[in-house]
Amino acid sequence: MKKNLSEVQKSENKLYLINLGAKIRTLRERRNMTMTKMATELKTKYAQVWRIEQGEVNSTVLILRDVAKILKVKLSHLVKD
């Protein structure tokens, strides 16, 4: 059965969020930063950082900007495909 465009787009979006979360986790771990520390710096809860890293949430650009600052990378580096 052929998938319609919205199903394909949803799949691609989910994969993008999973890959973004994995990139954030890798960068955080390279800096020996815990999720608790990142949550504190983001002024959010540990569970929210976990959801971001798992690709379960579509974070706002403002949250991603703060994540990039904390990880000392450019926002463009963080979100590029």
N, C-alpha and C positions, 0 to 999 in steps of 0.2 A: 504494500500500500504506500502510495506517495504521500510524504509529509507536506502539509501546507506551509506557507511562508512563516506564519506566526509560530508554528511548532519548531521550525528550523531556527528561527531567531531566538526563541526561548532557550533552545539547546546551546546555541552559540553564546548567549549572554551568561548562562550558568557556567559554561566552561571558562569564559573570561574571568568571572568572579572567583572561581576556584584557582585559576592560575595567578590572579592578582593576590589572593590570600597566601598562596604558597610563596610568592615573591616577598611579601611582607614578612612572613615567618622566617624565611631564609636570611633576609637582611637583619631582622631583629636578633636572630641567633648568632650571626656573625659578629654582632656587637655585644655578645654575652648579656643581652637584656632579657629579663623574664617578661612574661605576659603581664604579671602583676605590676612590674615597673612601668611597662608601656601604658597600662590602664591608668595608673596614677598620673603619668605625664599627660595623657589625653583627657584626664578628668572624667573617666568613664569606668564602667565595671569590667572586671576580668572577663566575664561571660561575653561582653560585647567584643572584646579583642579576639576571643576564641571564635566567635561567629564570623568576624571579618576574615580571620586566617583560614577558616573552613570554607569560605566563599558562600556563606549562608545569607549574607546581607549585601545590599547594594548601597554602600556608604556614600554620603554626600561628598562633593568635591572639597568642602571645608574640612571634613574629617580626614580625607586623604591628604590634604595639604598639611595638616598637623602631623599626620603619620610620617610624611616625607621629611618634615623638619626634625622630628624626633630621631629619625633614622639617618639624618644628614645626607639625604639625596634630593635631587630635584623632583618635583611632582611629575614632570614629564617622563622621567626615568621610571618612576613607580607605575604609571598607567599605560605606558606604551605597550603595544601588542608584541 
